[in-house]
Amino acid sequence: MEIATILGILIGLGGILGGNAVEGGTIDSLVQGPAAIIIAGGTFGAMLVSFPMPVFNKAMKNAYLCFKPPRIEVDQIIDDIVAMARIARKDGLLALERNLEEVQDPFMKKYLQQIIDGIEADLLQDQMETQIFLETERTKLTAKVWEGGGGYAPTIGIIGAVLGLILVMANLSDPSKLGGGIAVAFVATVYGLVLANLFMIPMGTKIKIFAEARENAYTMIMEGLLALQAGHNPKVIEDKLRIYADKEVKKDDES
């Protein structure tokens, strides 16, 4: 579970609602069904207009990455590659097939099988680079869907505000309807800003971070497998791949 996402949402909403309470406002004053319908419908409608349905659907599915991203076990991957390198150096590449089922990472297992089958190094590298590039770009594209929604939501909020003001102006002779129209006008703007800046834009950012982390992991696997195929010393391979592990540690420390 990605605690930072849950904590961020709770702190963000808590700050907004807490500040509203300090100012003397109530939660009831922020609950406006018409405003929610305008913002949700308008924002997701704009997202659908902007992106093809397959991309939109993938973006909805990738939302889980913000709450429960797959854990990338960098140290385990390095240990697996080094172990395979020792086997290959001692008994040859064909000997790797006996241990292939022990490999947990699908990307690494796929290309280890190709090494065992005797694929040429240039073709192997080309295939891995192509898969890394395409998977990264596809995931980042789904992040753009959420970031796009974050751009649309405040504008839809302004539309909701204008609609509310139209309702007010149309009912100036009926004071009982003025309060509801004004509430929709201002609450719609708040909903749009909150949806954009607390949910959609941050979700897009986090999905891109996951895509980059997976890209780094795949690149590390590619470097390791190419070195394994070339017959490099397992210790040299391990030292080379540990650079990636150190990079991940530094990122964790900085965050």
DRENDO-1510 file (C-alpha; in Angstrom, 1 decimal, always signed):
<recs>
REC; n; res; u; v; w
REC; 1; MET; +0.0; +0.0; +0.0 .
REC; 2; GLU; +1.3; +3.5; -0.9 .
REC; 3; ILE; +0.9; +5.2; +2.4 .
REC; 4; ALA; +2.0; +8.6; +1.0 .
REC; 5; THR; -1.1; +8.7; -1.3 .
REC; 6; ILE; -3.5; +7.9; +1.5 .
REC; 7; LEU; -1.8; +10.3; +3.9 .
REC; 8; GLY; -1.6; +13.1; +1.4 .
REC; 9; ILE; -5.4; +12.8; +0.6 .
REC; 10; LEU; -6.2; +12.8; +4.3 .
REC; 11; ILE; -4.0; +15.7; +5.1 .
REC; 12; GLY; -5.2; +17.7; +2.1 .
REC; 13; LEU; -8.9; +17.2; +2.8 .
REC; 14; GLY; -8.3; +17.7; +6.5 .
REC; 15; GLY; -6.6; +21.0; +5.9 .
REC; 16; ILE; -9.4; +22.2; +3.6 .
REC; 17; LEU; -12.2; +21.1; +5.9 .
REC; 18; GLY; -10.3; +22.2; +9.0 .
REC; 19; GLY; -9.7; +25.7; +7.6 .
REC; 20; ASN; -13.4; +25.9; +6.6 .
REC; 21; ALA; -14.4; +25.0; +10.1 .
REC; 22; VAL; -12.1; +27.6; +11.6 .
REC; 23; GLU; -13.7; +30.2; +9.4 .
REC; 24; GLY; -17.1; +29.2; +10.8 .
REC; 25; GLY; -18.2; +27.1; +7.9 .
REC; 26; THR; -19.9; +23.6; +8.0 .
REC; 27; ILE; -19.5; +20.5; +6.0 .
REC; 28; ASP; -23.1; +20.8; +4.9 .
REC; 29; SER; -22.3; +24.1; +3.2 .
REC; 30; LEU; -19.7; +22.3; +1.0 .
REC; 31; VAL; -22.0; +19.4; +0.0 .
REC; 32; GLN; -23.7; +20.5; -3.2 .
REC; 33; GLY; -25.1; +17.7; -5.4 .
REC; 34; PRO; -25.5; +19.9; -8.5 .
REC; 35; ALA; -22.0; +21.2; -8.3 .
REC; 36; ALA; -20.6; +17.7; -7.9 .
REC; 37; ILE; -22.5; +16.5; -11.0 .
REC; 38; ILE; -21.3; +19.5; -13.1 .
REC; 39; ILE; -17.6; +19.0; -12.1 .
REC; 40; ALA; -17.5; +15.2; -12.3 .
REC; 41; GLY; -19.5; +15.0; -15.5 .
REC; 42; GLY; -17.8; +17.9; -17.2 .
REC; 43; THR; -14.3; +16.8; -16.3 .
REC; 44; PHE; -14.6; +13.2; -17.2 .
REC; 45; GLY; -16.5; +14.1; -20.4 .
REC; 46; ALA; -13.6; +16.4; -21.4 .
REC; 47; MET; -11.1; +13.6; -20.7 .
REC; 48; LEU; -13.1; +11.3; -22.9 .
REC; 49; VAL; -13.1; +13.9; -25.7 .
REC; 50; SER; -9.4; +14.3; -25.4 .
REC; 51; PHE; -8.2; +10.7; -25.3 .
REC; 52; PRO; -9.2; +7.5; -27.2 .
REC; 53; MET; -11.3; +5.1; -25.2 .
REC; 54; PRO; -8.6; +2.4; -24.8 .
REC; 55; VAL; -6.2; +5.0; -23.4 .
REC; 56; PHE; -8.9; +6.3; -21.0 .
REC; 57; ASN; -9.8; +2.8; -19.8 .
REC; 58; LYS; -6.1; +2.1; -19.2 .
REC; 59; ALA; -5.8; +5.3; -17.3 .
REC; 60; MET; -8.7; +4.3; -15.0 .
REC; 61; LYS; -7.0; +1.0; -14.4 .
REC; 62; ASN; -3.7; +2.5; -13.7 .
REC; 63; ALA; -5.2; +4.6; -10.9 .
REC; 64; TYR; -4.4; +1.7; -8.6 .
REC; 65; LEU; -0.7; +2.5; -9.1 .
REC; 66; CYS; -1.2; +5.5; -6.9 .
REC; 67; PHE; -2.5; +3.4; -4.0 .
REC; 68; LYS; -0.8; +0.0; -4.5 .
REC; 69; PRO; +2.1; +0.1; -7.0 .
REC; 70; PRO; +3.8; -3.2; -7.7 .
REC; 71; ARG; +7.0; -3.4; -5.6 .
REC; 72; ILE; +10.2; -3.5; -7.6 .
REC; 73; GLU; +12.6; -5.8; -5.8 .
REC; 74; VAL; +15.9; -4.3; -7.1 .
REC; 75; ASP; +18.1; -6.4; -4.8 .
REC; 76; GLN; +16.3; -9.6; -5.6 .
REC; 77; ILE; +16.7; -8.9; -9.3 .
REC; 78; ILE; +20.4; -8.3; -8.9 .
REC; 79; ASP; +20.8; -11.5; -6.9 .
REC; 80; ASP; +19.0; -13.5; -9.6 .
REC; 81; ILE; +21.0; -12.1; -12.4 .
REC; 82; VAL; +24.3; -12.7; -10.6 .
REC; 83; ALA; +23.3; -16.2; -9.7 .
REC; 84; MET; +22.4; -16.9; -13.3 .
REC; 85; ALA; +25.7; -15.4; -14.4 .
REC; 86; ARG; +27.6; -17.8; -12.1 .
REC; 87; ILE; +25.7; -20.8; -13.6 .
REC; 88; ALA; +26.3; -19.6; -17.2 .
REC; 89; ARG; +30.0; -19.0; -16.6 .
REC; 90; LYS; +30.5; -22.4; -15.0 .
REC; 91; ASP; +28.2; -24.6; -17.1 .
REC; 92; GLY; +27.2; -22.6; -20.1 .
REC; 93; LEU; +24.1; -20.7; -21.1 .
REC; 94; LEU; +22.0; -23.8; -21.8 .
REC; 95; ALA; +22.4; -24.7; -18.1 .
REC; 96; LEU; +20.2; -21.7; -17.2 .
REC; 97; GLU; +17.1; -23.5; -18.3 .
REC; 98; ARG; +17.1; -25.7; -15.2 .
REC; 99; ASN; +16.8; -22.6; -13.0 .
REC; 100; LEU; +14.6; -20.5; -15.2 .
REC; 101; GLU; +11.4; -21.2; -13.1 .
REC; 102; GLU; +13.0; -19.7; -10.1 .
REC; 103; VAL; +13.1; -16.2; -11.7 .
REC; 104; GLN; +10.2; -14.1; -10.5 .
REC; 105; ASP; +10.4; -11.1; -12.8 .
REC; 106; PRO; +8.5; -11.7; -16.1 .
REC; 107; PHE; +10.6; -9.3; -18.1 .
REC; 108; MET; +13.8; -11.0; -17.0 .
REC; 109; LYS; +12.4; -14.5; -17.5 .
REC; 110; LYS; +11.3; -13.7; -21.0 .
REC; 111; TYR; +14.7; -12.5; -22.2 .
REC; 112; LEU; +16.6; -15.2; -20.3 .
REC; 113; GLN; +14.7; -17.7; -22.3 .
REC; 114; GLN; +15.7; -16.0; -25.5 .
REC; 115; ILE; +19.4; -16.1; -24.3 .
REC; 116; ILE; +19.0; -19.8; -23.7 .
REC; 117; ASP; +17.5; -20.1; -27.2 .
REC; 118; GLY; +20.6; -18.5; -28.7 .
REC; 119; ILE; +19.4; -15.1; -29.7 .
REC; 120; GLU; +22.1; -12.7; -31.0 .
REC; 121; ALA; +23.2; -9.9; -28.6 .
REC; 122; ASP; +22.2; -7.1; -30.9 .
REC; 123; LEU; +18.7; -8.4; -31.5 .
REC; 124; LEU; +18.3; -9.1; -27.8 .
REC; 125; GLN; +19.2; -5.6; -26.9 .
REC; 126; ASP; +17.0; -4.1; -29.6 .
REC; 127; GLN; +14.0; -6.1; -28.4 .
REC; 128; MET; +14.5; -5.2; -24.8 .
REC; 129; GLU; +15.0; -1.5; -25.6 .
REC; 130; THR; +11.8; -1.5; -27.7 .
REC; 131; GLN; +9.8; -3.1; -24.9 .
REC; 132; ILE; +11.2; -0.7; -22.3 .
REC; 133; PHE; +10.4; +2.3; -24.4 .
REC; 134; LEU; +6.9; +1.3; -25.4 .
REC; 135; GLU; +5.8; +0.2; -21.9 .
REC; 136; THR; +7.2; +3.4; -20.4 .
REC; 137; GLU; +5.5; +5.6; -23.0 .
REC; 138; ARG; +2.1; +3.8; -22.7 .
REC; 139; THR; +2.1; +4.2; -18.9 .
REC; 140; LYS; +3.1; +7.9; -19.2 .
REC; 141; LEU; +0.3; +8.4; -21.7 .
REC; 142; THR; -2.2; +7.3; -19.0 .
REC; 143; ALA; -0.6; +9.7; -16.6 .
REC; 144; LYS; -1.4; +12.5; -19.2 .
REC; 145; VAL; -5.0; +11.5; -19.0 .
REC; 146; TRP; -5.1; +12.3; -15.3 .
REC; 147; GLU; -3.0; +15.5; -15.7 .
REC; 148; GLY; -5.4; +16.5; -18.5 .
REC; 149; GLY; -8.3; +16.0; -16.2 .
REC; 150; GLY; -6.5; +18.2; -13.6 .
REC; 151; GLY; -6.4; +20.9; -16.3 .
REC; 152; TYR; -10.0; +20.7; -17.2 .
REC; 153; ALA; -11.5; +20.5; -13.6 .
REC; 154; PRO; -10.9; +24.1; -12.6 .
REC; 155; THR; -12.3; +25.4; -15.9 .
REC; 156; ILE; -15.4; +23.2; -15.5 .
REC; 157; GLY; -15.6; +24.7; -12.0 .
REC; 158; ILE; -15.8; +28.1; -13.5 .
REC; 159; ILE; -18.6; +26.9; -15.8 .
REC; 160; GLY; -20.4; +25.6; -12.7 .
REC; 161; ALA; -19.9; +29.0; -11.1 .
REC; 162; VAL; -21.4; +30.8; -14.1 .
REC; 163; LEU; -24.4; +28.4; -14.2 .
REC; 164; GLY; -25.0; +29.2; -10.5 .
REC; 165; LEU; -24.9; +32.9; -11.1 .
REC; 166; ILE; -27.3; +32.5; -14.0 .
REC; 167; LEU; -29.7; +30.8; -11.6 .
REC; 168; VAL; -29.2; +33.7; -9.2 .
REC; 169; MET; -29.9; +36.3; -11.8 .
REC; 170; ALA; -32.9; +34.4; -13.1 .
REC; 171; ASN; -34.5; +34.3; -9.6 .
REC; 172; LEU; -33.7; +37.8; -8.2 .
REC; 173; SER; -37.4; +38.1; -7.5 .
REC; 174; ASP; -37.4; +35.0; -5.4 .
REC; 175; PRO; -35.0; +35.4; -2.5 .
REC; 176; SER; -35.6; +31.7; -1.4 .
REC; 177; LYS; -33.7; +30.5; -4.5 .
REC; 178; LEU; -30.8; +32.9; -4.3 .
REC; 179; GLY; -28.9; +31.0; -1.6 .
REC; 180; GLY; -28.8; +27.8; -3.6 .
REC; 181; GLY; -27.6; +29.4; -6.7 .
REC; 182; ILE; -24.8; +31.3; -5.0 .
REC; 183; ALA; -23.8; +28.1; -3.2 .
REC; 184; VAL; -23.6; +26.1; -6.4 .
REC; 185; ALA; -21.6; +28.9; -8.0 .
REC; 186; PHE; -18.8; +29.0; -5.3 .
REC; 187; VAL; -18.8; +25.3; -4.4 .
REC; 188; ALA; -18.4; +24.3; -8.0 .
REC; 189; THR; -15.2; +26.3; -8.2 .
REC; 190; VAL; -13.9; +24.7; -5.0 .
REC; 191; TYR; -14.8; +21.2; -6.3 .
REC; 192; GLY; -12.9; +21.8; -9.5 .
REC; 193; LEU; -9.8; +23.1; -7.8 .
REC; 194; VAL; -9.8; +20.3; -5.2 .
REC; 195; LEU; -10.4; +17.6; -7.8 .
REC; 196; ALA; -7.5; +19.0; -9.9 .
REC; 197; ASN; -4.9; +19.7; -7.3 .
REC; 198; LEU; -5.5; +17.1; -4.7 .
REC; 199; PHE; -6.4; +14.1; -6.9 .
REC; 200; MET; -5.9; +14.3; -10.7 .
REC; 201; ILE; -2.6; +16.1; -11.1 .
REC; 202; PRO; -0.9; +14.3; -8.2 .
REC; 203; MET; -2.1; +11.0; -9.5 .
REC; 204; GLY; -0.7; +11.7; -12.9 .
REC; 205; THR; +2.6; +12.6; -11.3 .
REC; 206; LYS; +2.8; +9.4; -9.3 .
REC; 207; ILE; +2.0; +7.2; -12.3 .
REC; 208; LYS; +4.9; +8.8; -14.1 .
REC; 209; ILE; +7.2; +8.2; -11.2 .
REC; 210; PHE; +6.2; +4.5; -11.3 .
REC; 211; ALA; +6.8; +4.4; -15.0 .
REC; 212; GLU; +10.3; +5.8; -14.5 .
REC; 213; ALA; +11.1; +3.4; -11.7 .
REC; 214; ARG; +10.0; +0.5; -13.8 .
REC; 215; GLU; +12.1; +1.8; -16.7 .
REC; 216; ASN; +15.1; +2.0; -14.5 .
REC; 217; ALA; +14.5; -1.6; -13.3 .
REC; 218; TYR; +14.1; -2.9; -16.8 .
REC; 219; THR; +17.2; -1.0; -18.0 .
REC; 220; MET; +19.2; -2.6; -15.1 .
REC; 221; ILE; +17.9; -6.1; -16.1 .
REC; 222; MET; +18.9; -5.4; -19.8 .
REC; 223; GLU; +22.4; -4.4; -18.7 .
REC; 224; GLY; +22.7; -7.5; -16.6 .
REC; 225; LEU; +21.4; -9.9; -19.2 .
REC; 226; LEU; +23.7; -8.5; -21.9 .
REC; 227; ALA; +26.7; -8.8; -19.6 .
REC; 228; LEU; +25.6; -12.3; -18.7 .
REC; 229; GLN; +25.3; -13.3; -22.3 .
REC; 230; ALA; +28.7; -11.8; -23.0 .
REC; 231; GLY; +30.3; -14.0; -20.3 .
REC; 232; HIS; +31.4; -11.2; -18.0 .
REC; 233; ASN; +32.6; -12.0; -14.5 .
REC; 234; PRO; +29.6; -12.3; -12.1 .
REC; 235; LYS; +31.3; -10.0; -9.6 .
REC; 236; VAL; +31.8; -7.3; -12.3 .
REC; 237; ILE; +28.1; -7.7; -13.2 .
REC; 238; GLU; +27.0; -7.3; -9.6 .
REC; 239; ASP; +29.2; -4.2; -9.1 .
REC; 240; LYS; +27.7; -2.7; -12.2 .
REC; 241; LEU; +24.1; -3.4; -11.2 .
REC; 242; ARG; +24.6; -2.2; -7.7 .
REC; 243; ILE; +24.8; +1.3; -9.1 .
REC; 244; TYR; +21.1; +1.0; -9.8 .
REC; 245; ALA; +20.4; -0.1; -6.3 .
REC; 246; ASP; +22.4; +2.8; -4.9 .
REC; 247; LYS; +20.3; +5.1; -7.1 .
REC; 248; GLU; +17.1; +3.8; -5.7 .
REC; 249; VAL; +18.4; +4.2; -2.1 .
REC; 250; LYS; +19.4; +7.8; -2.8 .
REC; 251; LYS; +15.9; +8.5; -4.2 .
REC; 252; ASP; +14.3; +7.0; -1.0 .
REC; 253; ASP; +16.7; +9.1; +1.1 .
REC; 254; GLU; +15.9; +12.3; -0.8 .
REC; 255; SER; +12.1; +11.7; -0.5 .
</recs>
